[in-house]
Amino acid sequence: MLKVATEAEVLSRFGHALSDPTRSRILLALREGPRYPADLAEMLGTSRTNLSNHLACLRGCGLVTTASEGRRTRYELAQPEIAHALGDLLGLVLAVDPAACATSETEGCC
């Protein structure tokens, strides 16, 4: 049974998905259009097992969906708005201060 995520849950799930470089690269690839796992694994230079784990995470977060095509499964973004949101995020310019994340309280924040 599917449930509709609250606004805070949507942001949390999106943040979790983007927190891993491989998942971010998968989302960027799917932003260009639907893909098959074998093609994604080759494109990203990762194993199919590793890719499968990340795709399962992205499905669980509600960001990607699948479509069966015979014996193959195609992955795509769950909604066109996700591609738009990724584009908006890519348009940001961040002023990064590495010293701000140097304390033990914020270890790993940047």
Backbone torsions as a table, in degrees:
resi	resn	phi	psi	omega
1	MET	NA	129.6	178.6
2	LEU	-85.5	149.1	174.6
3	LYS	-128.4	151.5	178.6
4	VAL	-86.7	127.3	-178.1
5	ALA	-78.4	147.2	174.1
6	THR	-73.6	169.7	179.2
7	GLU	-57.8	-44.6	-179.7
8	ALA	-64.4	-38.6	178.1
9	GLU	-66.5	-38.4	177.8
10	VAL	-59.7	-48.3	-179.9
11	LEU	-64.2	-40.4	179.4
12	SER	-63.6	-44.6	-179.9
13	ARG	-66.2	-41.6	179.1
14	PHE	-64.4	-43.5	178.6
15	GLY	-62.4	-42.6	178.5
16	HIS	-61.8	-44.2	179.9
17	ALA	-60.8	-42.9	-177.7
18	LEU	-78.1	-11.2	-177.3
19	SER	-72.1	-13.5	179.2
20	ASP	-111.4	128.4	-178.2
21	PRO	-58.5	-37.1	-179.9
22	THR	-67.2	-44.0	178.2
23	ARG	-63.9	-38.3	177.2
24	SER	-61.4	-43.2	179.9
25	ARG	-66.3	-36.3	176.4
26	ILE	-62.2	-47.6	-179.8
27	LEU	-61.2	-40.7	178.5
28	LEU	-65.0	-39.0	177.5
29	ALA	-65.5	-42.5	180.0
30	LEU	-70.9	-21.0	175.3
31	ARG	-61.2	-30.7	179.6
32	GLU	-79.6	-17.7	178.6
33	GLY	147.4	169.8	-179.1
34	PRO	-59.8	151.0	-179.1
35	ARG	-145.1	158.5	174.1
36	TYR	-96.7	148.9	-177.9
37	PRO	-54.2	-43.4	-179.1
38	ALA	-60.6	-40.9	179.0
39	ASP	-66.7	-41.9	178.5
40	LEU	-63.4	-43.8	-179.5
41	ALA	-60.5	-43.5	178.9
42	GLU	-66.1	-44.8	-179.0
43	MET	-60.4	-40.9	-175.8
44	LEU	-90.6	-8.5	-179.9
45	GLY	66.7	41.2	179.7
46	THR	-128.6	164.9	178.5
47	SER	-73.6	156.8	178.8
48	ARG	-67.5	-31.1	177.3
49	THR	-65.4	-47.3	178.6
50	ASN	-61.2	-45.2	179.2
51	LEU	-61.1	-42.3	179.9
52	SER	-59.3	-41.3	178.3
53	ASN	-63.0	-42.2	179.6
54	HIS	-68.8	-39.3	177.6
55	LEU	-64.1	-38.3	177.1
56	ALA	-62.7	-40.4	177.5
57	CYS	-62.4	-45.9	-178.7
58	LEU	-65.2	-35.2	175.2
59	ARG	-66.4	-44.2	179.3
60	GLY	-62.0	-31.9	177.8
61	CYS	-78.3	-9.3	179.5
62	GLY	82.3	17.3	-176.2
63	LEU	-95.6	-24.1	177.3
64	VAL	-128.7	156.6	176.1
65	THR	-129.9	169.0	178.7
66	THR	-121.1	156.3	173.1
67	ALA	-137.1	124.9	179.1
68	SER	-79.0	134.5	176.0
69	GLU	-131.0	87.6	-175.1
70	GLY	66.3	-121.1	-179.7
71	ARG	-91.9	-0.8	-178.6
72	ARG	-106.6	155.3	176.8
73	THR	-122.0	128.0	179.4
74	ARG	-102.7	138.3	177.6
75	TYR	-107.6	144.2	176.8
76	GLU	-152.0	162.9	176.4
77	LEU	-62.7	142.2	-175.9
78	ALA	-67.0	-29.7	-179.0
79	GLN	-146.4	146.3	177.5
80	PRO	-60.4	-27.8	-179.5
81	GLU	-63.1	-24.3	177.8
82	ILE	-66.4	-41.3	177.0
83	ALA	-62.5	-40.9	178.6
84	HIS	-63.8	-44.0	179.4
85	ALA	-62.6	-41.7	177.4
86	LEU	-62.4	-40.5	177.2
87	GLY	-62.1	-42.1	177.5
88	ASP	-62.2	-42.7	179.2
89	LEU	-64.4	-39.1	179.2
90	LEU	-66.2	-23.7	179.5
91	GLY	-80.4	-8.2	-179.8
92	LEU	-73.1	145.7	172.0
93	VAL	-115.6	118.7	-176.1
94	LEU	-105.5	132.6	172.0
95	ALA	-91.8	109.6	-172.7
96	VAL	-98.7	130.9	176.1
97	ASP	-117.8	95.1	-178.3
98	PRO	-58.1	-29.6	-179.5
99	ALA	-66.0	-26.5	-178.3
100	ALA	-68.4	-20.6	-178.6
101	CYS	-106.6	15.2	-174.6
102	ALA	-83.9	-11.8	-177.0
103	THR	-81.7	157.1	-179.4
104	SER	-65.0	-27.9	180.0
105	GLU	-64.7	-31.9	-176.7
106	THR	-112.6	22.9	-179.1
107	GLU	-51.8	125.9	177.2
108	GLY	82.1	9.2	-177.5
109	CYS	-75.9	-22.1	-177.8
110	CYS	-114.7	NA	NA
